[in-house]
Amino acid sequence: MDNNTSVVSATPEIIPFIGNLSTRNLTLLSIAAAVVFSLALTLLTKAKSNSRGNSVLFVGPPDAGKTAILSSLAYNEALPSHTSLQTNSAHVVLSPSKTLRVVDVPGHPRIRDQFRQHLRGAKAIVFVVDASTVSRNAPDVAEHLHHVLHAMTSLPPSQPMPQILILAHKTDLVKTGASSSSVTEVAITRVRTILERELEKRRSSQTGGIGVESMGAESEAELGGLECSGTAGDSFKFSDWEGGDVDFVGTWIKVGEMKDGEKDGGEDGLRGLKDWLEQLPH
């Protein structure tokens, strides 16, 4: 090779792709990218929503009848039961197009907080109350419900709020006296009135700095969930609860086998509950 000849290593020129695009094409590309991103975000959000499944949580005090209700819904037979110490679940077929997974969370004070483990996968919560004994157990029942309401209102904004139903169960054991109202109406009114009164006591205790017994690790001073949209100073009312609508239904079931010749008149004591479950969104 000639000493006077120099070898130059040429580096190929890279022309940016975007540089070849006109302003109009760049605008169209940006719009297309935005549409694709929005579609992907919508699909992701829908997938997260669907990932919640079809779970309905049955929570509430011990001996309220949660397990008997579950067995009646799932197997069409209300089996005698005792206080559960473990979570039960079953798939309940309400119609050919409607099947829900129902989770029965024990009401024992030491383990009833387990409902939190299933809360993110729940589309609804059914708080079961024994309408015939609620007046005797009012403080404990209200404490349990307070923790449920607090957990619901503490969910992140991206998590859809589960619907909630307060079930006044065992209405067949409620004495109506001389009232002209139906047993179911009396039971629902009793449960609603007692729980509103007890929840107002808990809210007032927090405001006044008076401690009340806690069922969980959180101190009572940290518990929220009882905020209402009414005028300041008004008592707690479910109709004013800022967490959403609170529904009430009265139910009863006959546990165990009927005696010879005994009839139930063809009535379905869980009809109100079934109707409420059927209206839940898919």
N, C-alpha and C positions, 0 to 999 in steps of 0.2 A: 504494500500500500504506500502511496505517495505520502511523504512526511508532511507535505504542505496541504494535504487534504484532511480536513476535520470532519468527524462524524457527529452529526447532530441527532440526538434521540428525540423524536417528535412525540409529544404527548397529545393523544386525541382530545379534541374539544368536546365537552359534554354540554349539550344544549338543554336547559331545563324544559320539561314538558309543559309546565304552566306558561313559560315564556311564549310558546307557540299559540296560546289560546287568546282569543279576543276577549274584550271586556264582557261582551254578551254571553260568550260561552262560559266564562268564569262565573257569571251570575247564575246561569242555569245549573252549573256543576254544584255551586254552593246550595242552591235550593234543593237539588236532588239529594245531596248529602244530609241536609237538614231533615228531609222527609224520611230518609232511611233511618236516621238516628231516632226520630220521633216514633217510627213504627217499631223499631227494636225496643225502645223504652216502654211502649205500650204493651208489647208482647211479654216483656220481662215482668212488668207490673202485674199483668193478668196471671202469669205463671206463679208469681209469689202469692197472689190472692187465692188461686186454685190450690196452692200447696197447703192451705189451711185445712183442706179436706172437708168432710161433712160432719165433723164432730160436734156433738151436743153434750155439755157437761151437766150432770146431775150432782148438785152440791146441797148441803144443808145439814142440820143437826142430826145426831144419831136417833134412830127409831122413828124417823119422819116417814119412812116408807119408800125410800129411793130404790133399794134393791128389789122390792116387791113390784114396784112400778116397771122397772127394767125387765124383769122376767115376764111380766104380763104383756108388755109391748113386743118383746122379742119372741116369746114362746107361747103367747096366748094362754098363759097359766100363771097366776100369782102364787108363787111358792112361799111357804112360811120361811122367814129368815130371822137372823139375829144381827146384832151390830157388826158391820163389816170392818175388817182390819186390813183389807187390801182392795185395790181398785179393780172393779169389774167393768167389762165392756162387751158390747154385742151389737150386731147390725140389725136395725129395725126396718122392716119393709112396710112402708106406709101405703104405697101404691106401686103399680108396675113401673112407674118412672121416678119413684121417690124412695131412696134408701138412705138412712142416716146411721152413722156410727155413734152410739150413745155410751158415754163413759160415766160410770157411777163412782164418785170419789167418796171415800169413807168420811163420816162426820165426827169421828173420835177426835177430841181436842188436840191430841199429840200429833196427829197425822193429817188432819183436815186441810192443812195448808198445801197439801200436794196438788190441789187444783191448779196452782200456779204453773206446774210443769206441763199442763195440758192447755193452758189459756191461749197460747199463740196458735194452737191448732183448732180453736173452737169458733164456730160461727154463732153459737147461742149458749146461754147458761140458764138452767132451770134450777131455781133455789126452792127446795122442797121444805115446807113447814107443816108440822102436825097442827091443824087448826083446832083440834080438841084440847091441846095442852099448851098452846102458845102463850096464854096468859100467865102460866106458872113458870115458863122458861124464857120469858121475854128478854131479859138482859143478855143471856148467852146466845139466843137466836140473833139478836140485833148485832152483837159483837161479831159473830160469824159473817153476817151479811155485810157489815161495815168493811171487813177485810176484802170481801169479794168486790164491792163497789170501788174500793180504793185501788185494787189491782187492775180493774177494768179501765179506770180513768188514768192510770199510770202507763198504759200501753203507748208505744211510740206513735207519732202522727201517721206513719206509713202503715200501721196495723189497723185494719178495719175493726171498729168496735163491735163486739158480739152483741146480739140482741139478748135481752134478759126477761125472764118470766118468773114471777113469784107464784109458786103453786101452793094454794091452800088445800092440803091433802087431808084425807079422812073426814070429809064433810059429813059423812053418814053418822059420825059420832058426836056431831055438834048439836047441842040442844038450842032450839029457837025460842022456847017459851011461848008467849002469846003473840009473837011477831007474825005479821001476815006475809013477810018476805019468805022467799024460798030458802031452804037450808044452805044452798050454795051461795046465795047473796049474803046471808048472815055470816057465813064462814069467811068469805072474801073481805067483807067490811071489818070483821074482827081482826083478821091478820093485818090488813092495811093500817088500821087505826093503831094497833099495838106497836107495830114496827115503826111507824112514823113517830110515835111518842118516844120510844126508846132511842131511836137514832137522833132525835132532837136532844135528848139528854146527853148523849155522847158528844154531839157537836158543841153543846153548851159547856160541857166539862172541859173540852179542849180549849175553848175560848177563855174560860175562866182559870185555866192552868191547873185544874184538878185532875190528877192522874186516875185512869181506870185500868182495870186488868187487861193485859194484852195476851192474845193467843199466839202471836208470832214473834219473830226476832225484832221487828220494828217497834219502836216506842210509840205509844199512842199519840204523842205530840207530833209525830211525823205523818200520821195517817190523814189523808184527805179523802176525797171521794164523796163528800156530803154537801158539796156546793149546790146551791139552788138559785134560780133566776128570779125569785120573788123579791119583794121589797126587803131591805135590810131590817132585821129584827123579826121577820116572819119565821114561824116554825117550819121544820123540815116537812116537805110534802113530795111524794113521789112524782106528782104531776109537774113539779117545778124543778126536778133534778136535772142538772146541767149535763149529765152523762148520756142522756137520751130517754127514750120512752121506756117505761116499766109497765109490763102487762101483768094482769092477775087472772088466774083461772082456778076454779074449784074442782076437785076430783075425789074419787073414792074407788076402792076396789074390794072385792071379796077374796080374802086370802084362804087358800086351801080348797079342798073339795066340798061341794055342797052335800048336805045330807039327803037321804032318800025323800023324794017328794018336794024338796025345797026348790024354789024357783027365784030367779033374779028379775023376772018381769021383762027380760030382754033388754034391759038398760045397759048402757056402756058408761061406766063411771069415769073412764079416761077419754071420753069423746072430746071434751074441751081441749085437753092436752094434745090429742092427735090432730085436731083442727089447727092448733097453733103451730105444731111442728110441720104440718103440710104447707103452711104459708111461708116457711123459711125459703129464701132464695137458693137456687141450685148452686 
